[in-house]
Amino acid sequence: MNETVASFRSGKVDFLSDFPVGGVGTVVAVNVENELQGRLMGMGLFVGARFHLIQGGNGFPLLLAIGDTRLALGCEIGRCILVEQ
């Protein structure tokens, strides 16, 4: 598991890939190339979005709920997204 990388607002900021399964959080940064960032934004994953991590982490794909949308991401992308609880 990666170290907590920063303190932001009221919580600790972690990589999405290290976020606890079952947790609810907020996206605080998306550090991917522009094309991928546009696709993620189109699926509802953008700075300020609230999500629920349904499953994943520890090298496994991540499954997020963002509103009524379910989004599956690879762990490598999860290491490019910063979130807070």
Order of alpha helices (4+ residues) and beta strands (2+ residues): beta-beta-beta-alpha-beta-beta-beta-alpha-beta
